[in-house]
Amino acid sequence: MNIFENHKIKNSLQIKSSCKFYVEINNKNEFNDLHVFISNKKLPVFILGEGTNIVPPEYYDGIIIKPLFNNIKYLNETNIVSVGASINWHFLVKEMVSKNIYGFENLSLIPGTVGAAPIQNIGAYGQEVSNLINKVDCFNYETGKFVTLTKEQCNFSYRDSSLKKGNLIIFNIDFKTDSINRLNLDYKSIQTYLYQNKIDSNSLNLDSVSDIVCKIRNSILPNPDEVPNAGSFFKNPIIDKNKINTDHFSLDRLIIWDIDSVYVKVGAARLIQLIKNDLINDNNIKIYDKHALVLITNSETSQTNILEYANQIKSKVFEVFNIPLEIEPTIIPN
Ligand SMILES: Cc1cc2nc3c(=O)[nH]c(=O)nc-3n(C[C@H](O)[C@H](O)[C@H](O)COP(=O)(O)OP(=O)(O)OC[C@H]3O[C@@H](n4cnc5c(N)ncnc54)[C@H](O)[C@@H]3O)c2cc1C
């Protein structure tokens, strides 16, 4: 266990941020010492992956925990691959594609670590990580006990899981390698890409699908290494269709996916596009021109600044559509 004081909190929004204690955990045996350290300090705790889905404060008067578990182990008899939490997610996708294991390819190029993937049940292009998970190994830093959660115990739903609320440090995840045996090309933007580029779906394999997903993503999403951002800043809201205010824009101007006879999921990017000219400009934050769900910064911004701008968007969307938006990245408390 390595303990650093006044350490930087890395984050893809490039907010200048630091913490009182930064603790790296290198293996399971160190968790007991960590438990003692946390119990003695009596400070708030936050677990950090690669910082691509967080909004940190300028100073966190608490303990940041950085798990460093880098193993990948194949358990062939049970069709499981067991993966350490700090492995980069896209690295794992490429590894699975190279081993001809289906199900990961549509999740290509999602930034961040394997350990963070189940927290908000990462998803893209018609796939969610929950479809691939067998179990999640954690350490509860409050009780000092190891806990293993089955997929069912994680209570996965759209950008949510029970892991969000617990005091759990995820250090390992078991993925099934035999859960899916076909390519999933149903998602509309994949279909459009195939049509526009005259690609026969029968000619595709895991590698080419992963490549197509990367190309689509690169055409609409900013690379956080070049343009600071945290991906989608808001979730697509799920609401009662009859409650949408249509005084300003008719329903056919919105993007709506039916969930059941009452509830629909509404495309938040379109809502933001429709109101964005009514927002007061901020010198340090902008709505990304190729994808209205993404807020980009010039790295001169702060948590307060970003949340003010996000709240402005929320208020305007609520005022115009009667739809509440929810922020997707985790806000580290000040
Ligand atoms: C350009 C861009 C595109 C994106 N596209 C998508 C997308 O298509 N789909 C999607 O779902 N997301 C997307 N995201 C969001 C992001 O990639 C995911 O949320 C990712 O899982 C975050 O990983 P991370 O390691 O950076 O986590 P962090 O940002 O460090 O942390 C995120 C949350 O996970 C918790 N956490 C991290 N590691 C652990 C651990 N080991 N144990 C317990 N808790 C942990 C943190 O406490 C925090 O609450 C995108 C982000 C960017 C910047």
The ligand as a Gaussian input file, in Angstrom:
#p B3LYP/6-31G(d) Opt

LIG

0 1
 C      -15.216000      10.467000     -24.324000
 C      -15.982000       9.602000     -23.367000
 C      -16.894000       8.694000     -23.862000
 C      -17.629000       7.887000     -22.994000
 N      -18.499000       6.988000     -23.534000
 C      -19.227000       6.195000     -22.722000
 C      -20.150000       5.248000     -23.272000
 O      -20.276000       5.115000     -24.493000
 N      -20.874000       4.495000     -22.416000
 C      -20.732000       4.601000     -21.065000
 O      -21.421000       3.887000     -20.331000
 N      -19.847000       5.471000     -20.508000
 C      -19.103000       6.263000     -21.299000
 N      -18.223000       7.158000     -20.771000
 C      -18.054000       7.222000     -19.312000
 C      -16.839000       6.409000     -18.781000
 O      -16.089000       5.919000     -19.841000
 C      -17.308000       5.236000     -17.913000
 O      -18.139000       5.657000     -16.884000
 C      -16.121000       4.468000     -17.311000
 O      -16.584000       3.272000     -16.741000
 C      -15.353000       5.284000     -16.263000
 O      -14.181000       4.578000     -15.926000
 P      -13.062000       5.218000     -15.022000
 O      -12.073000       4.154000     -14.700000
 O      -12.508000       6.438000     -15.666000
 O      -13.876000       5.580000     -13.710000
 P      -13.792000       6.909000     -12.812000
 O      -14.215000       8.071000     -13.638000
 O      -12.479000       6.993000     -12.139000
 O      -14.921000       6.603000     -11.737000
 C      -16.273000       6.525000     -12.129000
 C      -17.094000       5.937000     -10.968000
 O      -16.703000       4.582000     -10.741000
 C      -16.237000       4.413000      -9.383000
 N      -15.120000       3.453000      -9.437000
 C      -14.060000       3.478000     -10.299000
 N      -13.282000       2.405000     -10.105000
 C      -13.851000       1.699000      -9.085000
 C      -13.505000       0.489000      -8.407000
 N      -12.407000      -0.235000      -8.739000
 N      -14.290000       0.073000      -7.396000
 C      -15.419000       0.777000      -7.043000
 N      -15.792000       1.920000      -7.640000
 C      -15.021000       2.365000      -8.659000
 C      -15.817000       5.805000      -8.939000
 O      -15.851000       5.909000      -7.524000
 C      -16.853000       6.661000      -9.640000
 O      -18.072000       6.641000      -8.916000
 C      -17.452000       7.984000     -21.600000
 C      -16.505000       8.897000     -21.094000
 C      -15.772000       9.706000     -21.973000
 C      -14.771000      10.661000     -21.423000

